[in-house]
């Protein structure tokens, strides 16, 4: 199930297990990169902690704070 992060996040916010799995999958390369920076014997524990952090971030993420396209363009104009 390859979905865009935003779509998967929407599903995960609705307690959809497949959506949450996809969000975690989207971050798998980053998780692997972090695991390579620690000793082999600590990697399983660290992986669990990182997945928990992703799950907490999904739970705490406020979808309503994401601007629509027009809001994004106006915000970018204001930065110039």
VEXLO-567975 format. One record per residue (C-alpha): residue number from 1; residue in three letters; x, y, z. Coordinates in pm, whole numbers. Layout:
<rs>
R   i  aa     px     py     pz
R NUM ALA      X      Y      Z
...
</rs>
This chain:
<rs>
R   i  aa     px     py     pz
R   1 UNK      0      0      0
R   2 UNK    204    293   -128
R   3 UNK     30    615    -35
R   4 UNK    143    967     -1
R   5 UNK    235   1062    351
R   6 UNK    -50   1310    386
R   7 UNK   -312   1052    284
R   8 UNK   -163    790    514
R   9 UNK   -151   1044    795
R  10 UNK   -519   1126    746
R  11 UNK   -604    758    779
R  12 UNK   -375    710   1078
R  13 UNK   -539   1005   1255
R  14 UNK   -868    815   1220
R  15 UNK   -710    516   1402
R  16 UNK   -671    323   1075
R  17 UNK   -405     56   1128
R  18 UNK   -302     41    761
R  19 UNK   -261    418    753
R  20 UNK    -37    406   1059
R  21 UNK    169    124    908
R  22 UNK    218    332    594
R  23 UNK    330    637    793
R  24 UNK    586    423    975
R  25 UNK    693    274    641
R  26 UNK    744    624    501
R  27 UNK    993    693    781
R  28 UNK   1169    356    757
R  29 UNK   1481    493    579
R  30 UNK   1523    759    846
R  31 UNK   1476    501   1122
R  32 UNK   1736    274    959
R  33 UNK   1981    565    933
R  34 UNK   1940    638   1302
R  35 UNK   1984    272   1393
R  36 UNK   2318    257   1213
R  37 UNK   2449    518   1456
R  38 UNK   2409    293   1758
R  39 UNK   2553    -39   1867
R  40 UNK   2403   -358   1727
R  41 UNK   2279   -482   2065
R  42 UNK   2074   -163   2121
R  43 UNK   1910   -147   1779
R  44 UNK   1594   -345   1856
R  45 UNK   1514   -130   2158
R  46 UNK   1592    188   1968
R  47 UNK   1372     80   1675
R  48 UNK   1082     30   1914
R  49 UNK   1138    371   2070
R  50 UNK   1158    542   1730
R  51 UNK    836    375   1612
R  52 UNK    665    487   1933
R  53 UNK    787    843   1866
R  54 UNK    641    831   1514
R  55 UNK    311    704   1656
R  56 UNK    307    985   1915
R  57 UNK    382   1240   1644
R  58 UNK     87   1109   1439
R  59 UNK   -140   1134   1741
R  60 UNK    -30   1489   1823
R  61 UNK    -18   1621   1464
R  62 UNK   -286   1879   1393
R  63 UNK   -412   1829   1037
R  64 UNK   -601   2158   1050
R  65 UNK   -269   2344   1080
R  66 UNK   -164   2231    730
R  67 UNK   -228   2519    489
R  68 UNK   -414   2467    164
R  69 UNK   -240   2566   -159
R  70 UNK   -366   2925   -160
R  71 UNK   -266   2977    203
R  72 UNK     77   2835    130
R  73 UNK    130   3071   -165
R  74 UNK     22   3373     39
R  75 UNK    253   3270    321
R  76 UNK    545   3242     77
R  77 UNK    470   3585    -69
R  78 UNK    487   3730    283
R  79 UNK    837   3589    334
R  80 UNK    984   3788     43
</rs>
